[in-house]
């Protein structure tokens, strides 16, 4: 399940960051993607919320440091519905 979530996020990231061709893993951070600025961060989170049908609190967003954290948060939210 976690791999499928990461794969879906990867697709969203490839759409948003069209120039990025590097790897997307649980360890990927904003520093790894040159196009990932504060505006792109918000856009990505909105895309993820819409795709997965979840909502993030500002506290949750603040605690995300790598994609693995995001995947875990999404999965936690999806299983507690």
C-alpha positions in Angstrom: 0.0 0.0 0.0 2.8 2.4 0.9 4.6 1.7 -2.4 1.4 2.4 -4.4 1.0 5.7 -2.5 4.6 6.7 -3.3 4.0 5.8 -6.9 1.0 8.1 -7.1 2.9 10.9 -5.5 5.8 10.3 -7.9 3.4 10.8 -10.8 2.1 14.0 -9.3 5.6 15.2 -8.8 6.6 14.4 -12.4 3.6 16.4 -13.6 4.4 19.4 -11.4 8.2 19.3 -11.7 8.4 18.5 -15.4 12.2 19.1 -15.6 13.0 16.8 -12.7 14.2 13.4 -13.9 15.9 12.1 -10.8 14.8 9.4 -8.5 11.7 9.8 -6.2 12.0 7.7 -3.1 10.9 7.8 0.5 14.1 9.8 1.2 13.4 12.5 -1.4 13.2 16.0 0.1 12.6 19.5 -1.4 16.3 20.1 -1.5 16.6 17.3 -4.1 14.4 19.0 -6.6 15.5 22.4 -7.9 11.9 23.4 -8.9 10.5 22.7 -5.4 10.0 26.1 -3.9 7.4 27.3 -1.5 4.7 27.8 -4.1 5.4 24.4 -5.6 5.2 22.9 -2.1 1.7 24.3 -1.7 0.7 23.2 -5.2 2.0 19.7 -4.5 0.1 19.4 -1.2 -3.1 20.6 -2.8 -2.7 18.0 -5.6 -2.1 15.3 -3.0 -5.1 16.3 -0.9 -7.3 16.2 -4.0 -5.9 12.9 -5.3 -6.0 11.0 -2.0 -9.1 12.7 -0.5 -7.3 13.8 2.7 -6.6 17.1 4.4 -3.4 18.1 6.1 -3.2 20.4 9.2 -0.5 23.0 9.4 1.0 21.0 12.2 1.3 17.9 10.0 2.7 19.9 7.1 5.3 21.4 9.3 6.5 18.0 10.5 7.1 16.6 6.9 10.8 16.5 6.1 10.9 13.8 3.4 8.4 12.0 1.1 8.4 9.0 3.4 6.8 11.1 6.1 4.2 12.3 3.7 3.4 8.8 2.6 3.1 7.6 6.2 0.8 10.6 7.0 -1.5 9.8 4.0 -1.7 6.2 4.9 -2.5 7.0 8.5 -5.3 9.4 7.5 -6.7 6.9 5.0 -6.9 4.1 7.6 -8.5 6.2 10.3 -11.4 7.3 8.2 
